[in-house]
Amino acid sequence: MKITVLAYLDKEDGEIADIVVGQVAAALRKGGHRVSVFGVHGDPRKLISGLIRRQPELVFNLMEMFGGNLLGAVPVVGALDLLGLPYTGAGPGEYYLQEDKALTKKLLAFDGIAYPDFAVFSQNEDLETGGKLRMPLFVKPLRMDASIGIGAHSLVHSPQAMMERIQDIHRKVHDSALVEEYIEGREFYVGVLGNQNAEALPPIEMNFSGLPDGVPHILGGKAKWNERSAEFKGTQAELADVPDELRARMQKVALDAYRALRVRDYGRIDLRVTETGDIYVIEVNASCYLEQTSEFAQASAAHGLDYPTLINRIAELALERHQRRNSPWLHRRTRRKREHATV
């Protein structure tokens, strides 16, 4: 196929911001595809004209923001839909659900999937509750991802500390604050690959044993991105060593959450498991991070899919999904509906 990898420039006429772009492009070329990389910052005209000029058979979408808009994933994939271009991963609806963590929890509740009880403190002082909260609590931005605004200070043990953290998020992150009950336990990440016949990958566990004493067992911004920090050095993602029964239950919960949030092609479900074996969904990540040492790629390798095979499989899944949506049967069915409506 003729594939365009859509990437984000760190600034206008700048460099591509993410190393995963080169890794994905190389994997697709290894799969025999004709690949171009298209980097855009915040100009919608360049986005649209560049895609029209390239006329790709598939867009491998790696853009999660647009210009100064950290929540720019929704309009980007909306533009791809309007252009009629097949693309990998989440659409506007899936990205919106992912960004609104409170809405995510409501959809999980409808399907009976366990999650931490929560409350939302908006910037206009509205309060939304979803269960009875007990200390300690975890306070984080409602709509941000990549652990923005999350660190050791996110775990609070008093109402005063909670309100201070809420106000901090309002002032510095300019987002509503999600306050949820902190689930003490082991943290796992379960990748899911596929659409109609999606399958859960082997669970990956985050090992927090290297953290200094007193540091909460959470994966905040430092632990994810600051390679010099004690949090980064003290955490390690590794293939989970768990009983078959627990593995099967985690994979089922992950698949249920994946379907409840209408995730497409690939995604990662973050879980917490208590000492008593209760499983809680913490996050549902559509179009999760694809760097070749990421938890998702690590799980894929344990499943027997090396990195190039994984990336090419995602491309195949996206194209198959697009072809099903635009099948002749669907067009005939739509035409019959229109003719019936006319009559």
NUDO-27612 format. One record per residue (C-alpha): residue in one letter; x, y, z. Coordinates in steps of 0.2 Angstrom, whole numbers, plus 2048, in hexadecimal, padded with zeros to 3 digits. Example, Ala and Ser with C-alpha at 12.3 -4.5 7.8 and 13.67 -1.06 7.14 Angstrom:
<vokes>
A  83E  7EA  827
S  844  7FB  824
</vokes>
This chain:
<vokes>
M  800  800  800
K  804  812  7FF
I  805  818  811
T  807  829  818
V  80D  829  82A
L  805  839  832
A  810  841  83F
Y  811  850  84A
L  81E  85E  848
D  824  865  859
K  822  876  851
E  81E  87E  840
D  82C  878  834
G  834  86F  843
E  839  85D  845
I  82D  84E  847
A  82A  84D  85A
D  829  83A  85D
I  836  82D  859
V  828  820  856
V  825  828  845
G  835  821  83E
Q  833  810  846
V  821  80E  83F
A  827  814  82D
A  836  808  82D
A  82A  7FA  832
L  81E  7FE  825
R  82C  7FF  818
K  832  7EE  81E
G  820  7E7  81A
G  822  7ED  808
H  818  7FD  809
R  81C  80D  800
V  81D  819  80F
S  81E  82C  811
V  81F  836  821
F  814  845  822
G  818  851  830
V  80C  85F  835
H  80B  86C  843
G  7FB  876  845
D  7F6  87B  833
P  7E6  872  82D
R  7E9  878  81C
K  7FA  870  81B
L  7F2  860  823
I  7E4  85F  816
S  7EF  864  806
G  7FD  859  80B
L  7F2  84A  80C
I  7E9  84E  7FC
R  7F9  84F  7F3
R  800  83F  7FA
Q  7EF  835  7F7
P  7F4  827  802
E  7EB  816  802
L  7EC  816  815
V  7F2  823  822
F  7FB  81C  831
N  7F6  829  83E
L  802  82E  84C
M  7FB  840  84F
E  7F4  842  861
M  7F5  855  861
F  7F4  864  855
G  7FD  874  857
G  7FA  87A  869
N  7EB  86F  86B
L  7F0  860  876
L  7DF  859  872
G  7E1  85A  85F
A  7DF  848  85B
V  7CC  84A  859
P  7CD  857  84B
V  7DB  84F  842
V  7D2  83E  840
G  7C2  848  83C
A  7CC  850  82D
L  7D1  83E  828
D  7BF  839  828
L  7B9  848  81E
L  7C7  844  811
G  7C1  832  810
L  7D2  82B  814
P  7D5  81A  81D
Y  7DF  81C  82D
T  7E5  812  83B
G  7DE  813  84D
A  7D1  81D  855
G  7C4  828  84D
P  7BD  839  854
G  7B1  830  85F
E  7BE  824  867
Y  7CA  832  86A
Y  7BD  83C  872
L  7B8  82E  87E
Q  7CA  82B  882
E  7CD  83D  886
D  7BE  83F  892
K  7C2  833  8A0
A  7B2  835  8A9
L  7A8  831  899
T  7B3  821  897
K  7AE  81C  8A9
K  79C  81E  8A5
L  79D  813  896
L  7A7  806  8A0
A  799  806  8AD
F  78C  802  8A0
D  795  7F2  89C
G  798  7EE  8AE
I  7AB  7F0  8AD
A  7B3  7F6  8BE
Y  7BC  806  8BF
P  7C1  812  8CE
D  7B3  81D  8D5
F  7B6  82F  8D0
A  7B1  841  8D0
V  7B4  84F  8C3
F  7B8  861  8C9
S  7B6  86C  8BA
Q  7BE  87D  8B7
N  7AD  885  8B9
E  7AA  87D  8CA
D  79E  870  8C4
L  79F  860  8CE
E  79B  84E  8C6
T  79C  83F  8D1
G  79D  82D  8CC
G  79E  823  8DD
K  7A3  825  8EF
L  7B5  82B  8F1
R  7C0  825  8FE
M  7D2  82B  902
P  7DF  829  8FB
L  7DA  831  8EB
F  7E2  833  8DA
V  7E0  844  8D2
K  7E5  847  8BF
P  7DF  851  8B0
L  7CF  84B  8A9
R  7D4  84C  896
M  7E7  84B  895
D  7F1  83C  890
A  803  837  890
S  803  839  8A3
I  802  84C  8A2
G  7FF  854  8B3
I  802  843  8BC
G  80F  840  8C9
A  812  83B  8DB
H  808  84B  8E0
S  7F9  843  8D7
L  7F6  837  8E6
V  7ED  841  8F4
H  7E9  83C  906
S  7DE  84A  90C
P  7D0  856  905
Q  7DC  865  906
A  7E9  85C  8FC
M  7DC  857  8EF
M  7D5  869  8ED
E  7E7  86F  8EB
R  7EA  863  8DD
I  7DA  867  8D5
Q  7DE  879  8D5
D  7EF  876  8CE
I  7E8  86C  8BF
H  7DB  87A  8BC
R  7E9  887  8BC
K  7F8  87E  8B3
V  7F0  871  8A8
H  7E0  87B  8A4
D  7D5  86B  8A6
S  7C8  864  8B1
A  7CE  859  8BF
L  7CA  847  8C0
V  7CA  840  8D2
E  7C9  82D  8D4
E  7CB  821  8E2
Y  7DD  81A  8E2
I  7DE  808  8DE
E  7EC  800  8E8
G  7F3  7F1  8DF
R  7FD  7EB  8D0
E  7FD  7F4  8BF
F  7FB  7EB  8AF
Y  7F9  7F0  89D
V  7F0  7E5  891
G  7F1  7E9  87E
V  7E3  7E4  872
L  7E5  7E2  85F
G  7D7  7E0  853
N  7C5  7E6  84F
Q  7B7  7D9  84D
N  7C3  7CB  853
A  7CD  7D5  85F
E  7DA  7CB  86A
A  7E2  7D0  87A
L  7F5  7CF  87B
P  7FF  7C9  88A
P  7FE  7D5  899
I  80D  7E0  89D
E  810  7E4  8B0
M  818  7F4  8B6
N  825  7F0  8C3
F  826  7FE  8CF
S  833  7F6  8DB
G  841  801  8D6
L  838  811  8DC
P  83F  81A  8EB
D  837  817  8FC
G  827  821  8FE
V  825  825  8EB
P  813  81F  8E6
H  812  811  8DA
I  80B  81B  8CB
L  811  81E  8BA
G  812  831  8B9
G  81A  83D  8AC
K  82B  83B  8B3
A  82A  828  8B3
K  825  828  8A1
W  830  835  899
N  83E  83B  8A4
E  84C  82F  8A2
R  857  837  8B0
S  849  836  8BD
A  848  82A  8CB
E  837  826  8C6
F  83C  821  8B4
K  84B  816  8BA
G  840  80E  8C8
T  832  807  8BD
Q  833  7F9  8B0
A  826  7F2  8A5
E  828  7DF  8A4
L  81E  7D0  89E
A  811  7CC  8AC
D  814  7BC  8B6
V  803  7B8  8BB
P  7F8  7A9  8BD
D  7EE  7A3  8AD
E  7DE  7A7  8B6
L  7E2  7B9  8BA
R  7EA  7BC  8A8
A  7DA  7B6  8A0
R  7CF  7C1  8AB
M  7DA  7D0  8A7
Q  7D9  7CD  895
K  7C6  7CB  895
V  7C5  7DC  89F
A  7D0  7E4  892
L  7C6  7DD  883
D  7B6  7E3  88B
A  7BD  7F4  88E
Y  7C4  7F5  87C
R  7B3  7F1  875
A  7A9  7FC  881
L  7B4  80B  87B
R  7B3  806  869
V  7C6  805  867
R  7CB  802  856
D  7DA  7F8  84F
Y  7E5  7F9  85F
G  7E5  7FF  870
R  7EB  7FD  882
I  7E1  7FB  892
D  7E9  800  8A2
L  7E4  7F5  8B1
R  7E6  7F5  8C4
V  7E4  7E4  8CD
T  7E2  7E4  8E0
E  7E8  7D7  8EC
T  7D7  7CF  8EC
G  7D8  7CD  8D9
D  7CB  7DB  8D5
I  7CF  7E2  8C4
Y  7CC  7F5  8C0
V  7CE  7FE  8B0
I  7D8  80E  8B2
E  7DA  814  8A0
V  7D5  80F  88F
N  7E2  814  882
A  7DC  814  870
S  7EA  815  863
C  7F7  812  871
Y  809  817  870
L  812  80C  863
E  825  80F  867
Q  82E  7FE  865
T  833  7FC  877
S  821  801  87D
E  816  7F6  888
F  80B  7F3  879
A  81A  7ED  86E
Q  821  7E3  87C
A  810  7DA  87E
S  80F  7D7  86B
A  820  7CF  86B
A  81B  7C4  879
H  80C  7BF  86E
G  818  7BA  860
L  816  7CA  855
D  827  7D4  853
Y  826  7E7  851
P  825  7E7  83E
T  818  7DA  83D
L  80E  7E3  84B
I  80E  7F4  841
N  80A  7EC  831
R  7FB  7E2  839
I  7F4  7F3  840
A  7F5  7FA  82E
E  7EC  7EA  827
L  7DE  7EB  835
A  7DB  7FE  831
L  7D9  7FA  81E
E  7CE  7EB  821
R  7C3  7F6  82C
H  7C2  804  81F
Q  7BE  7F7  812
R  7B0  7EF  81C
R  7A8  800  81F
N  7A8  804  80D
S  7A3  7F3  806
P  797  7F2  7F8
W  78B  7E9  803
L  78A  7F9  80E
H  788  804  7FF
R  77A  7FA  7F9
R  772  7FA  80A
T  774  80D  80B
R  76D  80F  7FA
R  75D  804  7FE
K  75A  80F  80D
R  75B  81F  803
E  74F  818  7F6
H  743  812  803
A  744  823  80B
T  740  82B  7FB
V  731  820  7F8
</vokes>
